[in-house]
Amino acid sequence: MAAPKKNVKTASTSEPKGGAVVKKVRVATAWFDACAGCHMSLLDIDERIIDIADKIDIVYGPLVDALEFPDNVDVAIIEGAISSDEDEHKIKEIRSKSKILVSMGDCAVTANVPSMRNQFKVSEILDRGFVENATCHQQHPSKDIPHLLNRARPLHEFVSVDVFLPGCPPPADAIFFVIAELLAGRMPDLTGKTRFGA
């Protein structure tokens, strides 16, 4: 893994505020194969969100009414492993439209819990979920669902990642530290801030 750049430029949008132009950082979040615990930990930064609210523009995420991932995202914060062909397509799109990509949480960093299925064939997983445990219509789904990849894998096996933020979930303090450092134009040094399984 290459050493991260020390200084980063993230601010890309502006809006007038009291006659001055205020640069805002375009931030997006997304989650793939995960429990949403990392997003809950993100919300646990609590009142500190006030410290960053006027510096960011949240352009995509589960709390934003946006159907398509936008262009020109400064920071994309991504939770979860890549487990389906739809996930793979989406993470590649996110990477192509984002300046900095943060792999947030153990599922995104290592594939963690979703990778527990990797010891089984996809057909065995589908049999277990849709045939053995079904009480009616015992069949594999064939329409309107993404196809599972052979293995659940971490983000960096598909795209380049700029910041690895481990933890299950990462503590709110570590998440806030990452965001604050990126807003200050620095790549965060997470030494001692979090750990796997934290």
N, C-alpha and C positions, 0 to 999 in steps of 0.2 A: 504494500500500500504506500503510495507516494505521500511525502510530507505535505500537509496543507499549506497553502499560501498564507502569509501572515496578515496581509491587508486585503480587504475585499471592498468593492464598490457595489452597493445594493440599491440605493435610492433611484427610482426611475419615474415616478409620477409626481405631479405637483398640483396643488390647488391653492387658491388664494386664501389667506387668513390674515385679516386686519391689514390689508394692503401689502403684506409680504408674501413671498412664494415659499411654501413649506414643502420640502421633499418628503414623500412618503414611500415606504418600502412595500412593494406588492408581495403579500404573503398568501400562500395556499397550503392547505392541509388535505390529506387523504388517508384512508386506511384500506388495506387489502385483507388478507386472511389473518384476522386478529380479533381480540375481544372488545376493542374500543377503550381498554384501560388506559392506554397512553393518552388518548384524547381527554379522558377524565382527569388524568394527572395534569395535563395542559390547563384545563379549567381550574385546577387547584392552585394556580398562581394567585388566585383571589384578587385582592385589591391592587396588587402590583400591575395588573392589566391596565390600570389608569396611567401608570408610568410609561406605557408603550402605546396606548390607544391613539394618541395624536401623531404617532410616528409611522403607523402601519395602515395599510389598506388590505383587509382580508378579502381576497378576490375569488376564493374557491374553498370549499370544505363542507362538512356535514351540517354546519349551521348557516351556510350561505346558499341562497337560492340561485345557483348557477348550474346549468345542466352540462355545459362543456368546459373543459379545462382551458383557461385563457392563455393567450400569448404573453410574453414578456413578464413572467413571474420572477421576482427577485429571489425569494426563498420558498422552497417547497419542503414541508415537514411531513414525512411519510411514515405511517405505522403499518406493520403487517408484512407477512411473507407473500411471495408470489406463488400462487397455487393453480391458476387456470390460464388458458390462452387469452382470455379477456384481461386478466391482471397483467400479463406480459405486455400486451399491446398498450395498456394504459400507462404502465410505468415508463415505457419507452417514450410515449407522448409527453408525459410530465417532464422527463429528463430533457427532452428536446426543447421544451418551452420554459425551462427554469435555469437561472444562473447558478444557484446554490441548492443542492439537494441534501436534506438532513434525513438520515436513517434513524428513526426514533423508536426505541424499544427493542427488546430481545428478538421478537418475531421478525422485525425488519432487518436486524443486524445479523442474526444467526438462523432464522426460520423457526427456532424455539419450539413451542407447542405444536404449531401446524405440521412440523416435520416429523411428528410421531407417526404420521401415516406413511412415511417413506419406506417402511419395511414391508408394506403391502402393495400388491398390484392394484391399479386403478379399478379393474374389474371386480376385485375382491371388496374394495371399499364400496363400490356401487351396489354389489350384491348385499352387503351387510346393511346399508342404509335404506335401500329401496325394494329389496326382496325379502330377506330374512326377517327384518323388523317391521315390515308393512302388513297391515291387516286387510288391505284391499288394493287393487290395481298394482300387483306385485310385478313391477317392470322397471328397467332403467329409464330415466327420463331421456327423451330424444330431441326435444324442441325447446327453444327459448331459455336454455341454460348454457353457461360457458363449459367448455371441455376441460376436465382436470389435466394438469400436467402430470408426468410420471412421478415427480417429486415436488414437494413444497420447498422453495429455495429463498435465500435472503436477497435483498435488493441488489447488492453489489455483484451478484452473479449475472445480472441483466444489464445494469447501467452503472456509470461511475457515480460514486457517492463522495460528497465533500466533507460531511460531518457524521461521525458514528456516535449515537447517543444511546448506550445500552441501559438496561434496567427493565424490570417486569412488574410495574411500569417504572420508567425513570422518575425520580423524585421531582416534584414541582420546582424545587430550587434549581435543579440542574437544567430543566427545560427553560426556566426564566433566564438563567445564566447564558445559555446558548443564544436565545433570542436577543438578549441585551448586547452580547458581544458582536453578533452579526449586525445589529443596528448601529453599533459603534464602528463598523467597518473592519472588525478583527475576526479571524478564525478562532473559535473557542478552544482553549486547552482544558479538557475535561478531567485532567489528572486529579484524582481524589474527590471528584464531584458526584460520581455514580459508579455502579459496577453491575455486572451481569446478575440478574435475579434480584436486584435491589428493590 
